[in-house]
């Protein structure tokens, strides 16, 4: 049996972004990583600070406070699939 890889296309998130992808990010940061942030679907200064802290703890991620492909990949590497 061959292993398969599923690619999930997630949007670029940065300060000022809002919506369900931001809510998902906030839930992951709060529930999985223990960041004390509101789950309000608004990517504000607290979300950006949590993302920067996460990035700093997971080299070689660039610490820019934005959630792009590489940061999404690192976040998802630590989430168990409920499949």
MODELLER restraints for C-alpha pairs under 7 A, 6 or more apart:
rsr = mdl.restraints
at = mdl.atoms
rsr.add(forms.Gaussian(group=physical.xy_distance, feature=features.Distance(at['CA:12:A'], at['CA:67:A']), mean=5.62, stdev=0.5))
rsr.add(forms.Gaussian(group=physical.xy_distance, feature=features.Distance(at['CA:12:A'], at['CA:68:A']), mean=4.80, stdev=0.5))
rsr.add(forms.Gaussian(group=physical.xy_distance, feature=features.Distance(at['CA:13:A'], at['CA:66:A']), mean=5.70, stdev=0.5))
rsr.add(forms.Gaussian(group=physical.xy_distance, feature=features.Distance(at['CA:13:A'], at['CA:67:A']), mean=4.93, stdev=0.5))
rsr.add(forms.Gaussian(group=physical.xy_distance, feature=features.Distance(at['CA:13:A'], at['CA:68:A']), mean=6.66, stdev=0.5))
rsr.add(forms.Gaussian(group=physical.xy_distance, feature=features.Distance(at['CA:14:A'], at['CA:43:A']), mean=6.38, stdev=0.5))
rsr.add(forms.Gaussian(group=physical.xy_distance, feature=features.Distance(at['CA:14:A'], at['CA:65:A']), mean=6.82, stdev=0.5))
rsr.add(forms.Gaussian(group=physical.xy_distance, feature=features.Distance(at['CA:14:A'], at['CA:66:A']), mean=4.68, stdev=0.5))
rsr.add(forms.Gaussian(group=physical.xy_distance, feature=features.Distance(at['CA:14:A'], at['CA:67:A']), mean=6.46, stdev=0.5))
rsr.add(forms.Gaussian(group=physical.xy_distance, feature=features.Distance(at['CA:15:A'], at['CA:43:A']), mean=5.11, stdev=0.5))
rsr.add(forms.Gaussian(group=physical.xy_distance, feature=features.Distance(at['CA:15:A'], at['CA:44:A']), mean=5.29, stdev=0.5))
rsr.add(forms.Gaussian(group=physical.xy_distance, feature=features.Distance(at['CA:15:A'], at['CA:45:A']), mean=6.88, stdev=0.5))
rsr.add(forms.Gaussian(group=physical.xy_distance, feature=features.Distance(at['CA:15:A'], at['CA:48:A']), mean=6.51, stdev=0.5))
rsr.add(forms.Gaussian(group=physical.xy_distance, feature=features.Distance(at['CA:16:A'], at['CA:43:A']), mean=5.60, stdev=0.5))
rsr.add(forms.Gaussian(group=physical.xy_distance, feature=features.Distance(at['CA:16:A'], at['CA:44:A']), mean=6.23, stdev=0.5))
rsr.add(forms.Gaussian(group=physical.xy_distance, feature=features.Distance(at['CA:17:A'], at['CA:42:A']), mean=6.29, stdev=0.5))
rsr.add(forms.Gaussian(group=physical.xy_distance, feature=features.Distance(at['CA:17:A'], at['CA:43:A']), mean=5.31, stdev=0.5))
rsr.add(forms.Gaussian(group=physical.xy_distance, feature=features.Distance(at['CA:18:A'], at['CA:41:A']), mean=5.32, stdev=0.5))
rsr.add(forms.Gaussian(group=physical.xy_distance, feature=features.Distance(at['CA:18:A'], at['CA:42:A']), mean=4.45, stdev=0.5))
rsr.add(forms.Gaussian(group=physical.xy_distance, feature=features.Distance(at['CA:18:A'], at['CA:43:A']), mean=5.84, stdev=0.5))
rsr.add(forms.Gaussian(group=physical.xy_distance, feature=features.Distance(at['CA:19:A'], at['CA:41:A']), mean=5.13, stdev=0.5))
rsr.add(forms.Gaussian(group=physical.xy_distance, feature=features.Distance(at['CA:19:A'], at['CA:42:A']), mean=6.79, stdev=0.5))
rsr.add(forms.Gaussian(group=physical.xy_distance, feature=features.Distance(at['CA:20:A'], at['CA:41:A']), mean=6.13, stdev=0.5))
rsr.add(forms.Gaussian(group=physical.xy_distance, feature=features.Distance(at['CA:22:A'], at['CA:41:A']), mean=4.94, stdev=0.5))
rsr.add(forms.Gaussian(group=physical.xy_distance, feature=features.Distance(at['CA:22:A'], at['CA:42:A']), mean=6.36, stdev=0.5))
rsr.add(forms.Gaussian(group=physical.xy_distance, feature=features.Distance(at['CA:22:A'], at['CA:43:A']), mean=6.24, stdev=0.5))
rsr.add(forms.Gaussian(group=physical.xy_distance, feature=features.Distance(at['CA:23:A'], at['CA:39:A']), mean=5.88, stdev=0.5))
rsr.add(forms.Gaussian(group=physical.xy_distance, feature=features.Distance(at['CA:23:A'], at['CA:40:A']), mean=6.27, stdev=0.5))
rsr.add(forms.Gaussian(group=physical.xy_distance, feature=features.Distance(at['CA:23:A'], at['CA:41:A']), mean=4.12, stdev=0.5))
rsr.add(forms.Gaussian(group=physical.xy_distance, feature=features.Distance(at['CA:26:A'], at['CA:39:A']), mean=5.52, stdev=0.5))
rsr.add(forms.Gaussian(group=physical.xy_distance, feature=features.Distance(at['CA:27:A'], at['CA:39:A']), mean=6.35, stdev=0.5))
rsr.add(forms.Gaussian(group=physical.xy_distance, feature=features.Distance(at['CA:29:A'], at['CA:35:A']), mean=5.61, stdev=0.5))
rsr.add(forms.Gaussian(group=physical.xy_distance, feature=features.Distance(at['CA:30:A'], at['CA:36:A']), mean=6.08, stdev=0.5))
rsr.add(forms.Gaussian(group=physical.xy_distance, feature=features.Distance(at['CA:30:A'], at['CA:37:A']), mean=6.36, stdev=0.5))
rsr.add(forms.Gaussian(group=physical.xy_distance, feature=features.Distance(at['CA:35:A'], at['CA:50:A']), mean=6.48, stdev=0.5))
rsr.add(forms.Gaussian(group=physical.xy_distance, feature=features.Distance(at['CA:37:A'], at['CA:46:A']), mean=6.30, stdev=0.5))
rsr.add(forms.Gaussian(group=physical.xy_distance, feature=features.Distance(at['CA:37:A'], at['CA:47:A']), mean=6.60, stdev=0.5))
rsr.add(forms.Gaussian(group=physical.xy_distance, feature=features.Distance(at['CA:48:A'], at['CA:65:A']), mean=4.90, stdev=0.5))
rsr.add(forms.Gaussian(group=physical.xy_distance, feature=features.Distance(at['CA:49:A'], at['CA:65:A']), mean=6.68, stdev=0.5))
rsr.add(forms.Gaussian(group=physical.xy_distance, feature=features.Distance(at['CA:51:A'], at['CA:65:A']), mean=5.26, stdev=0.5))
rsr.add(forms.Gaussian(group=physical.xy_distance, feature=features.Distance(at['CA:52:A'], at['CA:63:A']), mean=5.35, stdev=0.5))
rsr.add(forms.Gaussian(group=physical.xy_distance, feature=features.Distance(at['CA:52:A'], at['CA:64:A']), mean=6.23, stdev=0.5))
rsr.add(forms.Gaussian(group=physical.xy_distance, feature=features.Distance(at['CA:52:A'], at['CA:65:A']), mean=4.60, stdev=0.5))
rsr.add(forms.Gaussian(group=physical.xy_distance, feature=features.Distance(at['CA:55:A'], at['CA:61:A']), mean=5.44, stdev=0.5))
rsr.add(forms.Gaussian(group=physical.xy_distance, feature=features.Distance(at['CA:55:A'], at['CA:62:A']), mean=6.53, stdev=0.5))
rsr.add(forms.Gaussian(group=physical.xy_distance, feature=features.Distance(at['CA:55:A'], at['CA:63:A']), mean=5.30, stdev=0.5))
rsr.add(forms.Gaussian(group=physical.xy_distance, feature=features.Distance(at['CA:56:A'], at['CA:63:A']), mean=5.87, stdev=0.5))
rsr.add(forms.Gaussian(group=physical.xy_distance, feature=features.Distance(at['CA:61:A'], at['CA:70:A']), mean=6.90, stdev=0.5))
rsr.add(forms.Gaussian(group=physical.xy_distance, feature=features.Distance(at['CA:61:A'], at['CA:71:A']), mean=6.71, stdev=0.5))
